[in-house]
Amino acid sequence: MADKPDMGEIASFDKAKLKKTEMQEKNTLLTKETTEQEKGSEIS
């Protein structure tokens, strides 16, 4: 087992073979209005 990874494979890697993906933000930060609305719904 080698201590260091084979950097030759990394140097010859072809980025053109990668697929394009779109990022979608899943965890959005709450706005002040959203938190106030949630606080109001907890009391009711």
N, C-alpha and C positions, 0 to 999 in steps of 0.2 A: 504494500500500500504506500503510495507516494504522499509525502507531506505537503507538497504544493500542487495545485491543480494545473492541468495542461493548458497554458495560455495560447498555444497554437490554434486550438479549436475556436477560441474566442476571437482571435485576430482574423480568422478566415470566415467568420459568421456572416451570412448574407441577410441584411435587414429587409431586403425587398421581398423575402419569402414570408414575412410576418403579415398577419391579417390586420386590417384596419378595424378598430372597435370604437364605439362611442361611449363616453363616460356619462353615467347618470348618477346624480347625487341622491343618495337614499336617506341619509340622516341630516335633515335640514335643521337649522337652529330655529327655535321658537321666537316669534316676535312678541313684543309687549302685549299686543292685542290678543294673541293666542293664549298667552299665559293668564291674562285677566279673564278670558272666556272660560278657561278650564277651572280657574279658581271659583268662578260663579257657578259652574255646573256641579262642583263638589259639594257646595253648601246646600243646593236645592235638593 
